[in-house]
Amino acid sequence: MPVINNKGEEIFTDVSLHPGEVLDMELQAREIKKASFALQLGIKPGHLSEILHGKRHVSAAIALRLEKLLDIPAEYWMRVQVYYDLFVERNKQSVAA
């Protein structure tokens, strides 16, 4: 859901988190080891590391696995990814303009 100001206009922020950053914070909060979590996800530790560092997207397949393992809805992970992608693209377009 977008954030709306008191004039009914959508508010955009100049800060956005990649879903990997959110996932990294979640793993730390739960004290889950990254290497073992990667195996539970069915991916290599290097792949997980790339997600955590924002070098790879969270796909729908990964989002579903995260939902199963962390009990955080897949839709949440997909929203964070889409909002991050839009944030990056808006910044690219505003710089090019």
N, C-alpha and C positions, 0 to 999 in steps of 0.2 A: 504494500500500500504506500502511495506517495505521502510525503509530509506536506501539509497545506498550511499557509500562513493565514492571518486573520482577514486578508482580502480575498481569500479563496484561490490564491495562486500557489502552484507547486514550488516547493523550496528545493533547490539543488545545493549540495554541499561541495566543498573543495577537498573533501577527504573521503576516501573509499578504501575498504579492506578487501583484499583478494580472499576468496573462501579458504585458501590454504593457510592464511594467517589466522583466520578464525579457528580452523581445525587445529592448528598448532597450539593455540591457547587452550582449546578444549582438551587436547591430549595432555598438556602440562597440568591443567587443573585436576584431571583424573589420574595423574601420575601413570600414564600408559606409555610404555616403551615404544618408540617409533618403529624399530625393526620388527618387533613382534606384531604390531598393529598392521604394518604393511603386509605381513604374511596372512593375517586374518582377512585383510581386504582382497587378498589374492593378487597382489602386485609386488614388484621388487622394491626393496628399500629405496633404491635410487629414484624410482618413479614417485614414491611418496614424498621424498625429499624435494623433488621438482615441484610437486603440488604445493607443499608447505612454503616453498620460496617463491611462489607465484609464477613459475616458469611453465606450468601446465595447467590447463583448465580442469575443473571438476566436471566430468561427464555425467550424463544421466545414469549410466551403469555404476559409476563410483558413488554418486549420490544415493542410489538405492542401497548399496552396501554400507555406506555410512549410516543410513537410517537404521538398518538392521543391527549394526554393531554399537551405535551410540544412542539409539532411540531419539534421534533428531530427524524430523521429517525430510525426505528427499527434496520436497518442494522448497524447504528453507535453503538448502545448499544450492539448488538451481537458481533461486532468487538472488542470492548473494553473488553468484557467478554472473548472472545477467546484469545486475546493477553495476558490478565492477566493470564489465565489458562496455556498458554504456558510458560510464564515467570516463574510461580511458579514451573512447572514441570521441566523446564531447570535447575533451581536452585537446585531442589531435586536431579536430575541426576548428576550435577556437584559436589555436596557434596558427593554423594555416590561413585563417580569415584576415 
